[in-house]
Amino acid sequence: MADNVLNNQRPPNRTQYPKETKTMKTALLKMYVNLQMFKDEHGQDLIEYALVVALIAFAATAGMNSVATKINTAFINIGNKLATYTT
């Protein structure tokens, strides 16, 4: 480029290098699309809902053991009361 300035010539036009320009534009476009894919958050909500449902199911399963024991005890007490009144 310094030679062009010294000889009073115009710098080369972009149209003289179409392959390099197209390759660079294509590479930049591909990089832009890849970055946009990482930015995309459409599927994130579904994963969050699934995690909340799994947490609720885990808590319900853990709590069912104590609830089931209490219900079983209540029915045994009711059965014992009925047995004492019917005999």
C-alpha positions as a Markdown table, in Angstrom:
| # | Residue | x | y | z |
|---|---|---|---|---|
| 1 | Met | 0.0 | 0.0 | 0.0 |
| 2 | Ala | 2.9 | 2.4 | 0.7 |
| 3 | Asp | 4.1 | 1.7 | -2.9 |
| 4 | Asn | 0.7 | 2.7 | -4.2 |
| 5 | Val | 0.8 | 6.0 | -2.3 |
| 6 | Leu | 4.3 | 6.8 | -3.5 |
| 7 | Asn | 3.4 | 6.1 | -7.1 |
| 8 | Asn | 0.1 | 8.1 | -6.8 |
| 9 | Gln | -1.9 | 5.0 | -7.5 |
| 10 | Arg | -5.3 | 4.2 | -6.0 |
| 11 | Pro | -5.4 | 1.4 | -3.4 |
| 12 | Pro | -6.9 | -1.9 | -4.7 |
| 13 | Asn | -10.7 | -2.1 | -4.8 |
| 14 | Arg | -12.5 | -4.7 | -2.8 |
| 15 | Thr | -13.9 | -6.2 | -6.0 |
| 16 | Gln | -10.4 | -7.2 | -6.9 |
| 17 | Tyr | -10.4 | -9.8 | -4.1 |
| 18 | Pro | -13.9 | -11.4 | -4.2 |
| 19 | Lys | -12.9 | -14.8 | -2.9 |
| 20 | Glu | -11.2 | -13.5 | 0.2 |
| 21 | Thr | -14.1 | -11.1 | 0.9 |
| 22 | Lys | -16.7 | -13.8 | 0.4 |
| 23 | Thr | -14.8 | -16.2 | 2.7 |
| 24 | Met | -14.4 | -13.5 | 5.4 |
| 25 | Lys | -18.1 | -12.6 | 5.2 |
| 26 | Thr | -19.1 | -16.3 | 5.3 |
| 27 | Ala | -16.9 | -16.9 | 8.3 |
| 28 | Leu | -18.2 | -13.9 | 10.2 |
| 29 | Leu | -21.8 | -14.9 | 9.3 |
| 30 | Lys | -21.2 | -18.4 | 10.6 |
| 31 | Met | -19.6 | -17.1 | 13.8 |
| 32 | Tyr | -22.6 | -14.7 | 14.3 |
| 33 | Val | -25.1 | -17.5 | 13.9 |
| 34 | Asn | -23.2 | -19.7 | 16.3 |
| 35 | Leu | -23.2 | -16.9 | 18.9 |
| 36 | Gln | -26.9 | -16.4 | 18.4 |
| 37 | Met | -27.6 | -20.1 | 19.0 |
| 38 | Phe | -25.8 | -19.8 | 22.4 |
| 39 | Lys | -27.9 | -16.8 | 23.2 |
| 40 | Asp | -31.2 | -18.6 | 22.4 |
| 41 | Glu | -33.1 | -19.6 | 25.6 |
| 42 | His | -36.3 | -21.2 | 24.2 |
| 43 | Gly | -35.8 | -24.6 | 25.8 |
| 44 | Gln | -34.7 | -23.3 | 29.1 |
| 45 | Asp | -38.3 | -22.9 | 30.5 |
| 46 | Leu | -39.1 | -26.5 | 29.9 |
| 47 | Ile | -36.1 | -27.7 | 31.8 |
| 48 | Glu | -36.9 | -25.4 | 34.7 |
| 49 | Tyr | -40.5 | -26.7 | 34.9 |
| 50 | Ala | -39.2 | -30.3 | 34.8 |
| 51 | Leu | -36.8 | -29.5 | 37.7 |
| 52 | Val | -39.6 | -28.0 | 39.7 |
| 53 | Val | -41.9 | -31.0 | 39.1 |
| 54 | Ala | -39.1 | -33.4 | 40.1 |
| 55 | Leu | -38.5 | -31.4 | 43.3 |
| 56 | Ile | -42.2 | -31.5 | 44.2 |
| 57 | Ala | -42.4 | -35.2 | 43.4 |
| 58 | Phe | -39.3 | -35.8 | 45.6 |
| 59 | Ala | -40.8 | -33.8 | 48.5 |
| 60 | Ala | -44.2 | -35.6 | 48.1 |
| 61 | Thr | -42.5 | -39.0 | 48.1 |
| 62 | Ala | -40.4 | -38.1 | 51.2 |
| 63 | Gly | -43.5 | -36.8 | 53.0 |
| 64 | Met | -45.8 | -39.7 | 52.0 |
| 65 | Asn | -44.1 | -42.1 | 54.4 |
| 66 | Ser | -45.0 | -40.1 | 57.5 |
| 67 | Val | -48.5 | -39.4 | 56.2 |
| 68 | Ala | -49.1 | -43.0 | 55.3 |
| 69 | Thr | -48.0 | -44.1 | 58.8 |
| 70 | Lys | -50.3 | -41.5 | 60.4 |
| 71 | Ile | -53.3 | -42.6 | 58.2 |
| 72 | Asn | -52.6 | -46.2 | 59.0 |
| 73 | Thr | -52.5 | -45.5 | 62.7 |
| 74 | Ala | -55.8 | -43.5 | 62.5 |
| 75 | Phe | -57.6 | -46.4 | 60.8 |
| 76 | Ile | -56.2 | -48.9 | 63.3 |
| 77 | Asn | -57.6 | -46.7 | 66.1 |
| 78 | Ile | -61.0 | -46.4 | 64.4 |
| 79 | Gly | -61.1 | -50.2 | 63.9 |
| 80 | Asn | -60.2 | -50.7 | 67.6 |
| 81 | Lys | -62.9 | -48.3 | 68.7 |
| 82 | Leu | -65.5 | -50.0 | 66.5 |
| 83 | Ala | -64.4 | -53.4 | 67.8 |
| 84 | Thr | -64.9 | -52.3 | 71.4 |
| 85 | Tyr | -68.4 | -51.0 | 70.8 |
| 86 | Thr | -69.6 | -54.0 | 68.8 |
| 87 | Thr | -68.6 | -56.6 | 71.2 |
